[in-house]
Amino acid sequence: MSGKVFGVVVLGFLAVAAGAQTSAQQRPWMNTSLSPDARADLVQAQMSRDEEFILIDGYFGMPYQAANRPLLSAELKAQMPLSAGLVPGIPRLGIPPLTESDASLGVANGGNMRPGDTATALPSSLLTAASFNPQTAFAGGAMIAKEARAKGYNVLLAGGTNLAREPRGGRTFEYSGEDPLLAGIMVGESIRGIQSQYVISTAKHFALNDQETARTVMSTNIADADARESDLLAFEIALERGDPGAIMCSYNRVNNNYACEDHYLLSEILKGDWGYRGFVMSDWGAVHSTVPAALNGLDQESSNGSDRLDYFGPPLKEAVAKGQVPEARLRNMVHRILRSMFAKGLFDHAVVKAPIDADGDLAVAQSAAEDGIVLLKNDKAILPLTAVKRQKIALIGGYADLGVPSGGGSSQVLGIGHTKAMEVPIGGGTRVIAGETWQLPRDIVVLHASAPLAEIHRLAPQAAVTYAAGDDIAAAVALAKKSDIAIVFAHQHMREGVDVIDLVLPGNQDDLIAAVAAANPHTIVVLETGGPVTMPWLDKVDGVVEAWYSGNRGGAAIARILFGDVNPSGRLPVTFPIAESQLPHPIITGQRPDGRIIATNGTPTVYDVIYNEGSKVGYRWFEEQKLPPLFAFGYGLSYTSFAYEGLKVTGGATLSFGFDVRNTGARQGKTVAQIYVKPPYGETRLVGFSKVDLAPGEVKHVTLSADPRLLAMFDGDANIWRVAEGDYQVRLGDSSTDRAATATAHVNAGTIRP
Ligand code: BGC
């Protein structure tokens, strides 16, 4: 495609979009009573071969000019979305362009700062997962999609479904935790929310891209059955719930094949077993071939500027001409893209640029934060801080005077309001290992303009609130000593592309907390972390709040939880280990002691990440290895208390559960009832959860039933789920280790086709 033609295509589309409606007679595919497949067929029948090629070969969205790429006109460059990607439309037929933005946490604008361009930043996806509340995930997705449309985007690169198998993974904050049911439901709901606004959402990164170290070269090696019962199950559930228009295949290899050209993953599992009818788009730079990628299931090269070659450009034309890629396969690629565009409403609901509803959207971000912040420790009922409203409060560290931190990478949102950025170490300055000093990488952290200091002032105007930065431990201790209460904000930075080397709070923060706690017996720690961290000072402090990356109104949410305006109800979506030695991989494969990638002489085996733990991710691993975690998956406290009563379990083809939840305390609160099942063979799994909101003394009845796949083992040889006959142990409680009520029930043998 020449730059000139490309330029004309996009300009032409705008002209048509602005012009009069074309009649349904001329464009029969605009008949909304037809199925998306029928509509796709009708429009595709009118497309030339060259036009078909336009839809399968996307551009990096930045004004971009690489030496071996088609020349882009100046006008076109000016129109390229300052975001992730663009697939030009075909105005002659009314096919809109695909305008793509990253969107894990909001409409991403971090890499492409356009003056004045802000968007509402949701809390991290991990925080949303910690809400254990599907409605919160849906509301966040819908909010992002509304803003996306107002900014001119119709495809959101959202739906991060990778499991937090590696809690040091640099994108743990972009994902939804370690459990396939929780991640599948929360991501599926977020996708549903996005697509409720006539915007295509992806689910990404398919699959097993669970660490950032060596992500473009590693091979994650795992037995089929184990993958099906863990990482792939999360995708399967997310797809069933959310039906995303696109799936983004990942950078890594899986059992040695690049994910974007893996027949087993893309064609046999995704499009075969799961019957997926949308399209597979590549991650940015994840394509490595033309013929294998096309034949094995990739439908669209997302960003020809990021790949080594424009694989789905001239090389694919040649391969189709030579018969190396059948024409039917090309037609199917295009059909899938068009089908999703019809199914998700892109033809019928053109995006219209408009101002965003900042107040409404910020309220969504704040209520998500309030739903997912987790109270981890509350000795002597130090929280809520109702009694100290008139006292002297020391706030220490974590930029609490400026805002709340966010995670870095392509998902970065520069939030509404004044956002500050500052440089921080990833993982903590320096590390001395075997006598050698390693300098850890540094990064820019973006602070959202919701400062805990200002918000605490607002809620406790008569208290004397004083801030100390925390880098000077002596100064912080002096302040803590003369205060009635000390609140230390501790920060761990995470970003895409680099894993943290360990779970230790970076820099001097562990020493800072211990010193402040020694100086003031009423010390509370507010953690602002991407994922789990270790807490050597835990016994010395009275309160710990895990606030994650809390988004555009994070400071307000934290303050309201500290002062009891909101009763905390988040639960951990990841296990917090006591130390990295408890993890299946005490050291991240491929990582140097400074957090960067091990240099090799070209031997890919250095980057073989071997998942010997199989499907035993997170709490499953801890239970099986009899390891006591620091805080268990599912754990979190409330300012009230709850009781579970009358658990009844019915067996048969699957398990069904009924029980009452009672608020036994004196104030309103929400709890997350969780059911775990241990099959006669295999490890314990979360099979159901329900977030229940109760007034003091109120009782609600909850019923749940287990998806039989969560009771089953996957039989890779027969490609079927098998439920074993036998007695299944059931436990109901507040976390993966709680046994508030237990039962045993008999399940019949059965099979489930994937
Ligand atoms: C990330 C994707 C992202 C894409 C486009 C890649 O580096 O892995 O998650 O959607 O860039 O920005």
Boltz pocket constraint, residues with backbone or C-beta under 6 A from the ligand:
constraints:
  - pocket:
      binder: B
      contacts: [[A, 84], [A, 102], [A, 157], [A, 204], [A, 205], [A, 283], [A, 284], [A, 410]]
      max_distance: 6.0
